[in-house]
């Protein structure tokens, strides 16, 4: 049996004549729009014909009452109008019947008794009847009521038009339009009706009737024009009643839609999107701090002043945010739209497809940060799907979620940057402050009116940022084409005060920080440098001719006494004037003369000049792969027997982490050996003292062992860190880490964990806090949100303050949720100096500074950090697309072959002969090809405070109410009581004497001694040796701050820490030795001792 093919036709029900008519007149948007437009035109035509008839009609005046009332029923038609009016009425009648038939749904009476159908019959049927009965041709028909039918047709036409153009957000427009049409129809109906009825009375013209209606509906009521007969007066009453019912309903609906539109924020018009430039900011919830950080940083760039910011947020606008957006400075440039990035309608409202960029920020204050990341990922996907050509700038919280948004143009992972920055803070002090100042836009004008010198120079240097320019287009670096990178960096700093830190080849996408002297500059290279402003905004003033006229020697820049600094900068109106001293200095002038020794004529050897082309014999790189002479002997017996190897960590905790060559254990440590406070079959050690660490510990207090904590360990175990400088790392965790995390860290040497919290003194002592040099307190996820704003840091601040009292010499680095809370770190209630800094902060904030918090001592010293300070890194990437890459290289998150790394060296007494920062720049460039970028300076400072005993270095801290200095009367009475007791008993018993002596000793004991006794007693209770804990000095009479790219004539001071970018040692390895170990040690000139080339901390 063969199967036959059967053709099946679908939707045959639409082929009937009725369905085709319904499709044409009702269903089809475009055809129904044309039908309604035709119907609207007919209704308007009938109203116009009625007005013409009124103006052309001249009824006979008669005092006969019968004739007067007869004029109300009859009217003379214009000779040409009857045929036209009958034709229009016939067409309207047929169309109404057809639409009624097509719209029939089973109840004919419901359609017949509709107001629109009744009005159609009143205005059409009389004219049709006149065709068959001519005496009725003079009957009055209220054709002006067709205005209401025209209003309905216009409303339907507008709705169809919006459907045709796919416009969904038109409710507000429709409501306003309906209200206007209602008012016009009321006035037109009243004017025509009163004019017709007054034919039997005062014979008002149509204009007089219109004037009367306007005056009446506006509640003015002049009384100069009034209806005279009762029918017209009754019509006025009816119209007023209708208006009192209809208009309030219309206004209520309009007010509701207005309030809703205010919440939603309206739309950003397509015309504005195509003629103006705007960016879209997508956030889960908008707080005032986040908004102001974005606006201040975004509009800090001159070329962004004409941009608009469209905020797309799913929540209702906050009261504080609304108040800020009403300020004229922002109201003209910021548009708030309530909506979701997952809805195409809301993305259309924000005109995402026409935006210059889209910033998608995560809500870091959520308890579940993973869920916040998931929302960010979906927003990024939705934006990419809707506007694939719009650049995306995405902020993600967890590093394991970063690969989901890898397609974005720029991505900043919060935990990656946070942990890497906190780790570098332990080996390069105040790295967090250094990076924060670099990624904030400033003119360097903060603190310039302060009487404190350190505030002026600190504020001026904070204006330095990273800029870029092509070598062939640069006046700073154009003359160094064909010369080494080190030569260009040193001479550009000496002549212009700019610090060249990196370069990028034209054929390479990777940025190289300090590629070393073997990198030869090319005209197509892109140079990255640190300066107050970019070169394009700089003016150059040459003074060489002036100096020749004055007879000054051109050779030897540093031979003469100190003159005006080369980097002298006037950062005003966006233009920098740079004094160029001796631009054509011969090469011999590179030799810097040194001070004489003991007043004699003998001099030390001068600093070697920086060579234009690298000499392989002049600079011998540090062979970090061999490490034959490194510190196996410096380790404990257990560590020395094992040794370290260099390699890539075998287990990465998440996808997307950059591979970094690190110090590793030859074999993975068992999980039981990672526990610091518990012994196992492999090791019996149960406290930090037993391990016998040679270096100070680094303790990290965190709530959980997240994947981001991996980025804290990697920079501290990078291959370029000398083995003898590796600090043991102890993770103090609130919760036990999982095996996945332990598997990732078990390959690193000297990394341990312990369960405990910082608010438990026993846990701190067990993890070896008295042997630690740095304690890093990471913000806890469970406390990032609080019912009251800015209270999320309360527990952290109080716990850190307790440790600050218990261990005053410990360097505590704290992460806070809110930057404004850093004023509570190391809080002293009676510190007048901190009060003065608070006033300075308020002054800078009033001036509109982006760095108003920079003068807080904990931030300046790098002791406190908030990840929200790095939000500007993402914002700045809109103008500087290289900032994220440079920040990752500086922090060690990325390792590009040939790129250098950030480290620090300390200025000792043997280094003071170098004298100035400019000479140090030459010394580093010529001897080890290192590029200094700043100084971390610590100064002694006498704080003006009423706590006099807390200032002196030898005095104790007296800040509690139990201090004897605050109770002189109590001390006097106690001493009198002791003397009285001694007089009454000539031979006191040994018991009473002992009690009295103990009482006096306890009374005279200071707060520092009490805290010391408390700590020692707990150590004895835990069975820990107290030898390591002594009377630690309180160094709170010092202040520290960061100087980015200071002037060359800045005098070096003892204990200055210099930030340097050291070139990649692997980039200088010979080809035959990169696969194995190369013998040899680092042989270089340095600052006095053999170990000066290493990092001093």
Secondary structure, DSSP 8 states (H G I E B T S, - for coil): -----------GGGGSHHHHHHIIIIISHHHHHHHHHHHHHHHHHHHHHHHHHHHH--------HHHHHHHHHB----TTHHHHHHHHHHHHHHHHHHHHHHT--S-HHHHHTSHHHHHHHHHHHHHHHHHH-GGGGGB---GGGHHHHHHHHHHHHHHHHHHHTT----HHHHHHHHHHHHHHHHHHHHHHHHHHHGGGTT---HHHHHHHHHHHHTT----SS---SHHHHHHHHHHHHHHHHHHHHHHHHHHHHHHHHHHHT----HHHHHHS-EEEEEESS--HHHHHHHHHHHTTSGGGTT-EEEEEESS---HHHHHHHTSHHHHTTEEEEE--TT-HHHHHHTTGGG-SEEEE---TT-S-HHHHHHHHHHHHHHHHHH-TTSEEEEEESSGGGGGGGTTSSEEEEHHHHHHHHHHHHHHSTTHHHHHHHHTS---S-TTTT-S-HHHHHHHHHTT-EEEEEEGGG-TTTGGGTTSBHHHHHHHHHHHH--EEEEEE-TT----EE---TT-B--TT-EEEEEESS-GGGEEEEE-HHHHHHTT---S-TTTS---S-TT----BTTBEEEEE--TT--GGGG-B----STTSS-----B----SS--TTT-----TTT-TTSTTTTS-HHHHHH-EEEEE-S--SSTT----EEEEESS---GGGGBSSS--SS----SHHHHT-SS-EEEEEESS--GGGHHHHHHHTBTTS-GGG---EEEEESS---HHHHHHHTTSTTEEEEE--TT-HHHHHHTTGGGEEEEEE---GGGS--SSTT-TTHHHHHHHHHHHHH-TTSEEEEEES-GGGGGGTT--TTBHHHHHHHHHHHHHHHTT-TTGGGGSHHHHTT-EEEGGGGHHHHHHTTT-TTHHHHHHHHHTS---TT--EEEEEE--GGGGGG-BHHHHHHHHHHHT--EEEEEEEEEE----BS-GGGTSSSS----STT-GGG-HHHHHHHHHHHHHHHHH-TT--HHHHHHHHHHHHHHH--HHHHHHHHHHHHHHHTT--STT-------TTEEEEEEES--TT-B--TT-EEEEEE--GGGGS-GGGSSS----------SSSTTTTS---
